[in-house]
Amino acid sequence: MNVSLTQKFIAEFFGTLVLVLIGCGSAVIAGSHVGLLGISFAFGLSVLTMVYAIGHISGCHINPAITISMLATGKISGKDAGAYIVAQILGAIAAAGILYCMASGRAEYTLAANGLGQNGIGDAYQDHYNVTSGLIFEIVFTAIFLVVIHGATSKNNGNGALAGVAIGLSLTMIHIVGIPITGVSVNPARSIGPALFVGGDALAHLWIFIVGPVVGGLIGGFIWKLYDKA
């Protein structure tokens, strides 16, 4: 199947939009109803479904940390990687804008008080973890995520048809642990979209959710390379 770069761009834009809209939307709109476990599954299920919706088009990265890790391990060209990352960031921004428009339809909603599911650390966020804890979490758990992704999609894996299940459930388990720490990024685009609308601390701390996942993604790719020569 011949897939153009434009088609891949559209797929990555759409997939990232769905991830951010469903994941962050579950926190902003349905959080009081579904709790942290429900939010965790919303993020995981959005990735799982997108793997099967767009995986055959672009590989369903929908995450710059994944794309950079794939580039570092020779699974994607630099040209494609650049287009993917732009598409992912634009998709996340579009999703945050759509979510803001929907959430604003509730009279009690304010951007300052309710936010858009942005990531954060410190006294004003979740369980008040500091910068060090947040950065360690984002690096380590992104590395775990990328080991799962590389392994599940490896040509040496005979269960490739179930890759989406493994990837989606791994993101779910990461959220179950990490929501109280940072809200879980492991994905720079997912953090950039909401932060641009919310501003303030969300923008000030954004570097954590760019540096952490990118470093973690590179580490995850390196770990996978140690034992799988695909």
C-alpha angles and dihedrals in degrees: 000000000000111000120186124221088245091058090049090049092053092047093051092045092051095042093051091046090055093047094052096039094050098036099043090033090059089056098044101037106023104021095107089052103042102028127206094311091054091049090050091054092045090060093043096046093048090057093043093053094044091053089064094038100051106005092102090053105045106356089256100260095155087168129079091216089060093046092050091048090049090049092050091051094047098250097121136031123248091244093055092043092056092049092046094053093049091048092048094051093046091048091052092049091049091050092050089051092050091047091050091051091051096043091049089065088077111083094218094053122107127170092226095052103033104025126187102278091281122172122247150150137210139051096326096050132078110291096356100249116172131240094268093053091046094050093046091050094049093048098044098041094044087053090052090048092052094048087055092047095048092045096045093049097041117123086229090063111093092198097062093136088067094051092108092056093051093046095046094047092047090056089049093053091047090055093048089061101033110041093089091051105048106340084256122271109171079156124072094202092054088055098041096055099058094035093059090058099039098042121176115074091358089065094038091056096039092102089069090058093048101041096038098053094041092051091043091049092053091048091049091052090049092050091050091050090056093067108017118059096188 
